[in-house]
Amino acid sequence: MSLSKFESMLKTNAVYFFDTAEFETIVEHYLNVGKHSLAKKALQLGLEQHPEAIALKLLRVEIFVFDGHIEDAVKLLTEIEAIEPHNDEVFIQKATILSKHKKHREAIGILQKALEFVEDPVDIWAMIGMEYLYLDDYENARLNFAKCIDVDFEDYSSLYNIVYCFEMEESYEESITFLNTYIDKNPYSEVAWHQLGKQYYELNNFEQALKAFEYAVLIDETFIGGYLEKAKTLENLGRYDEAIQNYLLTLELDDPTAYAYIRIGECYEKIEARGTAVEYYKKAVYEDPLLDRGWLLLTNAYHQDGDYHKAIYYINKALQIDDTNPMYWRKYAEINIKLSFYEEAVKAFNNCIDLGDLDIEIYIALADVLLFLGEFKDGLKVLLKGRKMYKDFAEIEYRLCGMFMINNKNTYALNHLENGLNIDFEFHDILKELFPSVYKTDEVQALISNYKVKLS
């Protein structure tokens, strides 16, 4: 009633009288719905009609803090405190200001003083818990949130925070014990069953996790989070058909999500129904065109089927979204090799290295492509860079032998051949595959023959 009356006043430019409580309700409403300009207007009018109203002054402090006008907030708070030193809202606002300045221990001290004056301490305990969270003091945070739970068993915000504290300490067993105790007192809490399932899931106890998630969705048949976790657990148990059914249920209960489509597609891949998997990957990227994972899964599916033209199309989509992902560049290089676009593959492998993918396979693949293109000096440089990180790797030593021999540096070539033979004699056949002319030379054959004699 007071809200409609206030809005009517704004439209007509008339001035109506409201008592302090009415103004407080109006301001809080606008703050809660994010209409801060209207909240400020209502507060201004309220203070004009009730200039000494402490409740309205405290709301002004709250708005000052929200707007970042901390000095104004502190000044007004000091004035209020002089009049009502034991007002619990004064303590709360002081603690909020300290918290914004990252003075969390001081904020905790203020809030603990507030406990002496408040009738309902739950909000204060929750605030103290949050301050301890900021300090990464999970045990004290948990103890304060637990006090909130003792008063209100359906305080799910505090329940989530308690579980979060256990998770940050990786105390999953203790979390399970706590949740089981909670469930004994509140057995129809789908949230608690859901959280219990997640703890079992973290411990790879998928059977117990599944039971917990089943209870969660039994209590609330519309609990999307429960169905998603249940589906993920069924995947881990290899029960892919059931997992698909649970993911499909989430699509019926709410708007479709790219995440669900991706998971369904991956389940179909695991039961070797790649065509159906591709259909769901396409639905995923239609739902969220910026989901690079969807484009990558499409790339992999067509790559495995040997359809390299479609694979290169989809990996290009992924790269358009994230061209700093070395995994995408590696896949791009592999497909370009299949398409005989070797220059593109060289660029892609170089991008991998520039982006920090320094795997030995990258150096070897890049060197082999450069060898094929006849870029022997560049290939040699790549192998030497790789050898700095991967010493005593036969794959590099034999290739260095071939590259040095091609570059007419026979002494270096034979040294690396000797290294390769010492590391892995059987692998010397790579010379025959990649450098047949080098393999046939008298020096190389003599060295290989000598090692055969030593091994026999």
N, C-alpha and C positions, 0 to 999 in steps of 0.2 A: 504493500500500500504506500509506504513512505517513498519507495523507489519511483513508482509511477507518478506520485505527487511531485517529486523532485524533478523528474524529466519533463513533466508538464510545465513546471515553473521555468525551466530553461527555454522552452519553446515560446512562452508568452512574455518573457522578461519580467514577469511578476516576481515578488519576493514573498515567500511563505516562511512561516516559523516552523522549525523542527527542534525537538529536544536533543540533548547530547547523544543519547543512545541511538536515536534515529540517524543522526549524521554519522555516527560510528558505523552503523550497519551499511549505510550507503557507500561510504568510503571503502570499507572492507570488500563490499561486493565488486566495486570497480577495480580494485587492486587484484582480486581473485580472477577476474575475467580479462585482465591485462589492459584495461582502459585507464591508463595512468593520468591522462590529461583530465578526464572527468573526475577521477579520484581527487586530483589536486584542486579542481574547481569546487567540488563539494566540501573539501577540507577548508579551503579559504572562506567559504560562506559560513561553515560551521564555527570557525574561530572568530569570525566577525560577530556572530550571534552569541557565542559562548567563549569569550577570550580567555577565561581561566580554566577551561575544561582540560583536565590532565589527560584523559583518554584521547582527546583529539590532538593534544600536543605530542603524545607518544606516537600517534599515527604520522604526524609530521616528521618526527625523528626517523621513523621507518622509511618514509619516502626520501628523506635526505640521504639515508644510507644506501638506498636502492639507486639513487641518482649519482652516488659517489661524492656527495657534498659532506664529507666526514667531519670537517671542522664545524660546520653549522650544526650537524647532528650532535656532536660532543657538547657544544655550547648550550644548546637547548636542553640536552639531557642533564647537564649540571644544574640548570635552573629547576627542572622537574624534581631532581633528587633532593634539592634543598627543601622542597615543599613536602615530598613524600619519599623519604629515604628508604622505606621498606617496600615500595611498590615492586612487585615481582617483574613487571614489564621493564622497569628501569634496569634491573640486573640483566635481563635477556638482551636488551638493546646494547648495553655496555659490552656484553660477551660477544655479540654479533660484530661490533666494531673491532674488538680485539682480534677476533677470528679472521676478519678481512685483512688485518695487518699481519696475519700469520703468527700472532701471539697466542698460540693455542693453550699453553699451560696457564697463562694469565686468565684466559677465557674460562678455563675449567675452574679456576679458583673463584671467579665471580659467580659462576653457576652453582657451585657448591654452597656459597653463601646464600644464594636465592632459595635453596632447599629449606632454609630455616623459616622462610616466610610464606611459602606457597601452600595452598590446601591440596592441590593436585600436582604431585611432583613428576608425573609421567613425561610431560613435554621437556622438562629440565633434564631428566635422565637421558632422554633421546638426544638432546643437544650435547650433553657431556659425552655420550657415546660417539657422536660424530667428531667431536674435538679430538678424542683419543684415536679415532680412525685417521685423522689428518696427521697424527704423530706416529702412525704405524704401530701403536700400542694396542694390539688386537685383543689381548687378554682383558685389559681394563674396559675397552670398548664393549666387548662381549658381555661383561658383567653388568654394565649399565643397561644395555639393551634387554638383558635377561630380566631386569627389574620391571621393565615395561611389559614384558610378556606375562609376568606374574600377576600384574594388575588387569591386563586385557589380553586374553588368549588369542584374540583375532587381530592383534596388532601385527599384521603381516610385514609391514615395513621393518619392524624390529626383528622379526623372525628371519627375513632375508639378510639383514645386517649381521645377525649372529652366525648364520651359515657362512656368509662371506668371510667373517673373521676366522672361522675354522679352516676355510679353504685357503686363505692367505698364509696360514701356518701349516698347510698341508696336513691338517689333523682330521683326516676323513673318518677314521674310526671313532674319534671323540664326537664328531658331528653326527654320525649315525646313532651313537648312544643318546645324544641330546634329542635328536628328532624322534627316536623311538619312545623316549620318555614323554615328549610333547604329544605324540600320537596316542599314547595310552590315556591321556587326559582329554584329548580332542581328536577322536578317531575319524571324524568326518571332514577333516581338513584336507582338501585336495592339494592345497599349496604345500603342506607338510609332506604328504606322500610324494609329491613331485620332487621336492628338494631331497628327500631320502633316496629316491631313485637316482638322482644325479650324483649323490655321494657314492653309492654302490657302483655306478658307471665309471667314476674316476678310479675306482679300485679294480676295474675290469671284472667285477662280479656281475655279469650281465643277467644271470638268472634272477638274482635278487632285485636288480634294478628293474627288470621287466615286471616283476610282481608289484613293485611299488608304483610304477607308472600305470599298471592296469587298475590298481585301486583308485588312483587319481582320476582317471577318466570314467571309472564306474560311479564315483561320487558326483562328478560333473561331466556329463556327456558332451558338453560343448567346449571342454578345456583343450584348446588348440595346442598349447605348450606341452600338455601331457601326451597328446597323440604324436607330436613331433619327436619327443624324447623316446617314446615307446617304439616308434618306427626306426630311429637310429639304433636302438638296442637290438631290435629284431635283425637289422642288418649285420650287426656284430655277431649274432648267433647264426648267421647264414640263412635266416628265414626270410628270403627276399620277397616272396609273393605276399606274405603277411605285412612286411614293411611297406610295400607299395600300397596296399589297401589302407594302411593308416595314414600315409602321406596324402592319399586321395581324399580321405575324410577331412583333412585340414582344408583342402580346396573347396569342399562343400560347405564348411562351417564359416569360411571367411573369403575375402577376395584372394584370388590366386597369387602365389608368390613365386618368383624365379627360383628361390632356394628350394622349395618343394619340388618344382619341376626338375631341377638338377638332380636332387636325391632320387627321384623316381627314375630318371634316365640312367643313373649309375647302377641302380638295382637291376634294371633291365639288361644293362651290359654284363652284369655278373651272372645272369641266367642265359647269357649268350643270345639275347634278343636285341642285337645292335640296331636294327632298323627302327624298332619301337623306341629305343634309347635316343636315337637321333631326333625322332619326332618331339620328344620331351625337351631335349636340349634346345631345339628351335623355338619351342614355346617359352623356354626360359629367357632366351635373348630377345624374343618379341616383347616379353613382359618387362625386361630390364636390358635395353640395348647396351648399357655401359657395364654389363657384367662380363668382364674379360674371361672369367673362368668358363662361362658358357661357350664362348667362341673357341677356347682352347679344347674343350671336350669335343666339340664338333670337329675341330682340326684333327684330333687324335683318332676319332672314329673313321673319318675319310682316309686318313693316312694309313690306318691298319687295313682298310679295304683296298688300298692301292689307287684311290682316286686322288691323285696328287694335285690336280688343278683345283678341285674344291677345297682340298686341305690348305693350299696356299692362299686361297680366297679368305678362308676363315681365320688363319693365323694373322693375316694382314689386319683383320678386324680387331683382333686382340691387341696387336701392336699399336693401332690407332688410339686405343684407350690407354695403354701403358707401354711406352717404348723404352722404359727403364728396367724392364724385367728380363734378365739374361736368359731365363728358361724359354721365353717366347722366341728370342733370337736364335737360341740353339735349335728349337723346333723349325724355325724359318730356314735355317741353314740346311738342316737334314732334308727338308722337302725340296729345296732348290737343287740339292745334289741329285735327288731322284729325277728332277725335271731337266737335269743337265745345265742348269743356270749357275755355273761355277763361280763367276765373278760375284754374283749376289751372295753365294755361300761364304766367300771370303770376307765380304763386308760384314755379314752376320756374325761369323766367328770372331772377327776383330771387335765387334760391338760387345760380344760376350766377355771378352778379356777386359775391355775398357770399363765394363759394368761390374767387374769383380768376380766373374766366373772363371776361376783359374784351374779348373779341373784338367787333369792330364789328357782326358779325351778331347778337350777343346784344342789343345796344342797339337795333338797328333792328327786330328781331323783337318785342322787348318793347314798343317804342313803337307798332308797328303793331297789336298786340293791344289795347293801351290805347286806341288810336284807335277800333278796332272797338267796344270796350265804352263809348265815350263819355267815357272818363276823360282829358279833354284836358289838364288841368293836370299830372296825373301823367305823361302822355306827353311833355309839354314838358320836365319836369324830367329825364326819362331821356335825352332827346336832348341837352340841355345838358350833362349829365354825359359823354355820349359824345363831344361836340364838344371837351371839354377834352383828350381823348387823340387824337382823330381830326380834326385840323383839315384844312381843304381837301378834305373828302369830300362830293361832290355828293349822295350818298344821304342824308346828314344835313342838308345845307343846304336842300334842297327840302322835306324833312319839317318842318324848323323854320319855313319859310315858311308851310306849311299850318297848323301848330299855332298859331303866333302870330296868324295871320289869324282862326282860329276863336276865339282868346282876345281878339279885338278890339285887337290891338297891331299895327296895319297898318305902321307905320314899321319896326319890327323885322322884320316879315314880308318887306317889300320889300327890305330890306338883305340878308336871307338868300337871297332869290330871286336877287338880283344876284350874290351869291357863287356860288350854284349854277350860274348861267348862264356865269359866267367859268370855272368849273372844268370843266363838261361840259354844253354846251348841249343835246345830243341827249337827255340824261337827264331833261329837264324834263317829259317825258310822264308821269313818276311822279305829278306833281301832278294830272293828268287822272284817273289811276287811283285815287289815294287821297283826293284832295280836289277832286272835280269842281266843287263850288260855288265853291271858292276859285279854281280854274283859270279859271272863267268871268267873274270880276270884271274890271272895266275896267282897274284899276291893273295887275293881273297880265298881262292880254292886251297892254296897251300896252308893258310892259317886255319881254315876249317878242318882240313885233313889232319893237321897236327893235333887239334883238340879232340878229334875222333879217336886218335891213337891213345891220347892221355886217358880218355874215358873208358876205353876198352880193356 
